[in-house]
Amino acid sequence: MSTKEKAIAAGSLHATIHSMKRRATWHNYNAEGSYMLTLVTRNRQRLFGSLTGDPSIRTFLPGCARVECSDLGNAIFFEEIKKISHYYPMAEVWKLCVMPDHLHIILRIVSPLPEGKTLGTVVKGFKNGCNRAYWRIYGIEGENRPVLFEEGYCDKILKDFSQLDYWKRYLEDNPRRLLIKTTHPEFFSVRHHLAINGRQCAAIGNLFLLDIPDKMEVVVHRRDSDDGYKDKMKVWMQCGENYGVLVGAFISPREREVKQMAIENGYFLIQLTNEGIGPYYKPRGMDFDACADGRMLILSPWPEAAPEKNGITRQECLQLNALATQMAQGQFELG
């Protein structure tokens, strides 16, 4: 098998289960705020619809990937979601994304909720309405009727108003990403307990990139001159052109520029991150397509960290850069 063939081959990955639910204990869930909510069906039952379409066609164009909603999915989309603003006028639904086994909702609380009410109260009422639709459509009767959703929900606090458009676009592209995941499952299974130099890591993406011997560390120092940076960029792009692998944390603006150029050119990357990688972790933006194409591996030396950490410490930067150096120099062992 050639270097290039190894790079695009799929590895055998193994996933473990971790909870995706979290609450910000410091946040006032009664006050104004914007949230991206995720509600998952009990046992991940695909009750809301099925995927259809071609993932290679851009979103909104004829034939693109989409979810063909079931009767229950349509009831939630056209009826139940509207009841949130009916019962809580201060709550605005900006976006609803119906997926086969879960819902994503962008919800804005534009003024404080009534006394004693919180975001959890709003979500509970919505889930109860969806339960009634579920029971009605499936003809479920009796006192101990099963609930539609698993217990709890996941909320992501959108701190910056500008994030709303980003997350709306993200949700609009969700069916395409899921359809890609179903056709390339090997690149989206999470492997935990991957030991690198004795350190437990979590990984998602193409593990065969670890086998490619030609690796280069990508680190741009503040002291690097513009000319020095341009010279490094040429060397990195040449490495990518020759099917080598660029390894780094890609934290600084210039490092992110290197990463973007490498992805746009179809080169191979190993991204080191301080975020945790749980079983439902999904690479974001251009990282997703790079993983789908077998061109990226994402590694976290902190598997149990929060899935989406805010910021990175200097100590974490140093540790990630040190690991990138070891990997680029071939000074690492897999356990």
Secondary structure as UniProt FT lines:
FT   HELIX           3..8
FT   TURN            25..26
FT   TURN            29..30
FT   STRAND          33..41
FT   HELIX           42..44
FT   STRAND          49..52
FT   TURN            55..56
FT   TURN            59..60
FT   TURN            62..63
FT   STRAND          66..69
FT   HELIX           71..75
FT   HELIX           76..80
FT   HELIX           82..87
FT   TURN            89..90
FT   STRAND          91..98
FT   STRAND          102..109
FT   TURN            115..116
FT   HELIX           119..138
FT   TURN            143..144
FT   STRAND          154..157
FT   TURN            161..162
FT   HELIX           163..172
FT   HELIX           174..183
FT   HELIX           185..187
FT   STRAND          190..196
FT   TURN            197..198
FT   STRAND          199..205
FT   HELIX           207..211
FT   STRAND          215..217
FT   TURN            222..223
FT   HELIX           226..241
FT   TURN            242..243
FT   STRAND          245..248
FT   HELIX           253..264
FT   TURN            265..266
FT   STRAND          268..272
FT   TURN            279..280
FT   HELIX           286..292
FT   TURN            293..294
FT   STRAND          296..300
FT   TURN            303..304
FT   TURN            307..308
FT   HELIX           314..328
FT   TURN            329..330
//
